[in-house]
Amino acid sequence: MEKQNLFDIKVFSNGEVLLQSKKDGVTQSKTTTLQYFLSTFGQSFSTFETPILPTNCRKIIKSSNAELYIFEYPSSVRSIIYDGETYDNVYCPRAIFVIKIANNGGRRIMSKTDIFLADPLVPFNENMNLYRWCFNNYNYYKDGRSYVCWGSANDSYENILNGNTANYGAFFNLYMSSVFNNHLEPDISYSGIKQETRERMLNVILHLQTEKTFPMSATYDVGDTVATIVTRFKEGNY
């Protein structure tokens, strides 16, 4: 009896898994996320190799016309460019970076971006509290279109957006390495941060240069979690 290939599995770099079954000339298809596939059917394999996933990516969720990427970036020390001047050895707090990529007539668009602070002592989990981000050039709008102002980095942003999705981890690093100004200041209290100048972000930079920590008392809980964001995305409300 001739053997037939009854089952095909395709794993894509955006975290989508396509399952196809073939029998009597009829093909049935089902898509799922890589995370779900690995936790269920994927356990049947002794080894399983994924495509290259975006750096620092924690979750990828796909709908019929959009993809949601959730990244975690641990605290680090970076050089920050503010108002044309470079400040070295600036402590940058732990960040949760969320992007929604939508398909608009065959063209990719970043339809929503969120950046949050996360408590440095709480392990990553879907129900962890998320806090208002502390740097400029980002507009937060929980029920609308949050976005990053890419400014002079727009060409690099477009190259990443339209390139291999495995490189989407570069978006956050592009934001952090771009030129900051006093545009789109966050609505936080700056409690615990010495006000040495009239420019709020410069005060934050100077504080992070010396203290190497960001006071959580200076920000606030936005009332969202990774879990609620994922739920809203699946419902078409994110």
C-alpha positions as CSV (number, residue, x, y, z in Angstrom):
1,M,0.0,0.0,0.0
2,E,1.4,3.4,-1.0
3,K,2.2,5.7,1.9
4,Q,0.4,9.0,2.0
5,N,1.5,12.3,3.6
6,L,-1.6,13.0,5.7
7,F,-0.3,15.9,7.8
8,D,1.8,19.0,7.1
9,I,3.1,21.5,9.6
10,K,4.5,24.9,8.7
11,V,6.1,27.2,11.3
12,F,6.5,30.9,10.3
13,S,8.8,33.5,11.7
14,N,5.9,35.5,13.0
15,G,5.0,32.8,15.5
16,E,2.2,31.3,13.5
17,V,1.8,27.5,12.9
18,L,-0.2,26.2,10.0
19,L,-1.5,22.7,10.3
20,Q,-2.9,21.0,7.2
21,S,-4.5,17.5,7.0
22,K,-5.0,15.8,3.6
23,K,-7.3,12.9,3.0
24,D,-9.2,11.7,-0.1
25,G,-8.1,14.8,-2.0
26,V,-9.5,17.1,0.6
27,T,-7.3,19.5,2.5
28,Q,-8.2,21.1,5.8
29,S,-6.2,23.9,7.4
30,K,-5.9,25.3,10.9
31,T,-3.6,28.0,12.3
32,T,-2.5,28.4,15.8
33,T,0.2,30.1,17.8
34,L,3.6,28.6,18.3
35,Q,3.2,28.8,22.1
36,Y,0.0,26.8,22.0
37,F,1.4,24.3,19.5
38,L,4.5,23.6,21.6
39,S,2.5,23.2,24.8
40,T,0.1,20.6,23.1
41,F,0.9,18.8,19.9
42,G,4.6,19.8,19.9
43,Q,5.2,17.6,23.0
44,S,4.8,14.6,20.7
45,F,8.2,15.3,19.1
46,S,11.5,14.4,20.7
47,T,13.0,17.6,19.2
48,F,11.4,20.6,17.6
49,E,13.1,23.6,16.1
50,T,11.4,27.0,15.7
51,P,12.3,29.7,13.2
52,I,14.3,32.7,14.5
53,L,12.0,34.7,16.8
54,P,12.3,38.4,17.5
55,T,14.9,39.2,20.3
56,N,13.3,39.7,23.7
57,C,9.9,38.5,22.4
58,R,7.7,37.0,25.1
59,K,4.4,36.4,23.1
60,I,3.1,36.6,19.6
61,I,-0.6,36.5,19.0
62,K,-2.1,36.5,15.4
63,S,-5.6,37.3,14.2
64,S,-7.0,37.2,10.7
65,N,-5.6,40.7,9.9
66,A,-3.1,41.7,12.6
67,E,-0.3,40.4,14.8
68,L,0.5,41.4,18.4
69,Y,4.1,41.2,19.7
70,I,4.9,41.5,23.4
71,F,8.5,42.1,24.3
72,E,10.3,42.4,27.7
73,Y,13.5,44.4,28.0
74,P,15.5,44.0,31.3
75,S,17.0,47.1,32.9
76,S,20.2,48.2,31.2
77,V,22.7,51.1,30.9
78,R,22.5,53.1,27.7
79,S,23.6,56.3,26.1
80,I,20.6,58.7,25.7
81,I,20.5,61.5,23.2
82,Y,18.4,64.4,24.5
83,D,18.1,67.8,22.8
84,G,21.2,67.2,20.7
85,E,23.4,66.2,23.7
86,T,24.5,62.6,24.5
87,Y,24.3,61.4,28.1
88,D,26.3,58.2,28.8
89,N,25.8,55.6,31.5
90,V,22.0,56.2,31.9
91,Y,20.1,53.5,33.7
92,C,17.1,52.5,31.7
93,P,14.4,50.6,33.7
94,R,12.8,47.3,32.8
95,A,10.3,47.8,30.0
96,I,7.4,45.9,28.5
97,F,7.1,46.9,24.8
98,V,3.9,46.0,22.9
99,I,3.3,46.5,19.2
100,K,0.3,45.7,17.0
101,I,1.1,45.2,13.3
102,A,-2.0,45.4,11.0
103,N,-2.4,44.4,7.4
104,N,-3.7,47.3,5.4
105,G,-4.3,46.3,1.8
106,G,-1.2,44.2,1.8
107,R,0.9,46.8,3.5
108,R,2.1,46.5,7.1
109,I,1.3,49.3,9.5
110,M,2.1,49.6,13.2
111,S,-1.4,50.5,14.3
112,K,-0.6,50.7,18.1
113,T,2.4,50.8,20.3
114,D,2.6,50.6,24.1
115,I,5.6,51.0,26.4
116,F,5.3,50.2,30.1
117,L,7.5,50.1,33.2
118,A,7.5,46.9,35.1
119,D,8.5,46.3,38.7
120,P,12.1,45.1,38.6
121,L,11.4,42.5,41.3
122,V,8.4,40.8,39.8
123,P,9.0,37.8,37.5
124,F,7.4,38.1,34.1
125,N,3.8,36.9,34.0
126,E,0.6,37.7,32.2
127,N,-1.0,39.3,35.2
128,M,1.9,41.5,36.4
129,N,1.1,45.2,37.0
130,L,2.1,47.5,34.2
131,Y,3.2,51.1,34.9
132,R,3.3,54.4,32.9
133,W,6.5,54.8,30.9
134,C,8.9,57.5,32.0
135,F,10.6,58.8,28.7
136,N,9.3,61.3,26.1
137,N,8.4,60.8,22.4
138,Y,5.7,58.3,23.3
139,N,2.0,59.1,23.5
140,Y,0.0,56.8,25.8
141,Y,-3.7,56.3,25.1
142,K,-5.2,53.2,26.7
143,D,-8.4,53.1,24.7
144,G,-7.0,54.6,21.5
145,R,-3.9,54.7,19.3
146,S,-0.8,54.9,21.5
147,Y,2.3,55.6,19.4
148,V,6.0,56.4,19.3
149,C,7.1,59.6,17.5
150,W,10.0,58.2,15.4
151,G,11.1,61.6,14.1
152,S,14.5,61.4,12.3
153,A,14.6,57.6,12.9
154,N,11.5,57.1,10.6
155,D,13.5,55.6,7.7
156,S,15.1,53.0,10.0
157,Y,11.6,52.3,11.4
158,E,10.2,51.7,8.0
159,N,13.0,49.3,7.1
160,I,12.4,47.2,10.2
161,L,8.6,47.2,9.7
162,N,8.8,46.0,6.1
163,G,11.7,43.6,6.7
164,N,11.8,40.1,8.3
165,T,9.5,40.0,11.4
166,A,12.3,38.2,13.3
167,N,14.0,41.6,13.5
168,Y,11.0,43.3,15.2
169,G,13.0,43.2,18.5
170,A,15.0,46.2,17.1
171,F,12.0,48.6,17.3
172,F,12.6,49.3,21.0
173,N,16.3,49.7,20.6
174,L,15.7,52.1,17.8
175,Y,13.3,54.2,20.0
176,M,15.9,54.3,22.8
177,S,18.7,55.3,20.5
178,S,16.8,58.0,18.7
179,V,17.0,61.7,19.5
180,F,14.7,62.6,22.4
181,N,13.2,66.1,22.9
182,N,10.5,67.6,25.0
183,H,7.8,66.2,22.8
184,L,5.1,64.0,24.3
185,E,6.1,64.1,28.0
186,P,4.6,61.3,30.2
187,D,2.0,62.3,32.8
188,I,3.8,61.0,35.8
189,S,4.5,62.7,39.1
190,Y,8.4,62.6,39.1
191,S,8.2,61.9,42.9
192,G,11.7,61.1,44.2
193,I,13.4,62.7,41.2
194,K,15.3,65.9,41.9
195,Q,14.1,68.8,39.7
196,E,17.5,70.3,38.7
197,T,16.3,71.9,35.5
198,R,13.0,73.0,33.9
199,E,13.0,70.0,31.5
200,R,11.4,67.0,33.0
201,M,13.1,64.3,30.9
202,L,16.5,65.9,31.5
203,N,15.8,65.6,35.2
204,V,14.9,61.9,34.7
205,I,18.1,61.3,32.7
206,L,20.3,63.0,35.4
207,H,18.6,61.0,38.1
208,L,19.1,57.7,36.3
209,Q,22.8,58.6,35.6
210,T,23.5,58.8,39.3
211,E,21.0,56.7,41.2
212,K,20.8,53.8,38.7
213,T,17.2,53.1,39.6
214,F,13.8,54.6,38.8
215,P,11.5,55.3,41.8
216,M,8.2,53.4,41.2
217,S,6.5,56.1,43.3
218,A,7.1,58.5,40.4
219,T,4.8,56.5,38.1
220,Y,1.4,54.8,38.4
221,D,-0.4,51.5,37.6
222,V,-2.2,51.9,34.2
223,G,-4.8,49.3,35.1
224,D,-3.7,46.9,32.3
225,T,-1.8,43.6,32.2
226,V,-0.4,41.5,29.4
227,A,-3.5,39.3,29.8
228,T,-6.0,42.1,29.4
229,I,-4.1,43.5,26.4
230,V,-4.2,40.0,24.7
231,T,-7.9,39.6,25.5
232,R,-8.7,43.0,24.0
233,F,-6.6,42.2,20.9
234,K,-8.5,38.9,20.4
235,E,-11.8,40.8,20.7
236,G,-10.7,43.4,18.2
237,N,-10.6,46.2,20.8
238,Y,-6.9,46.8,21.0
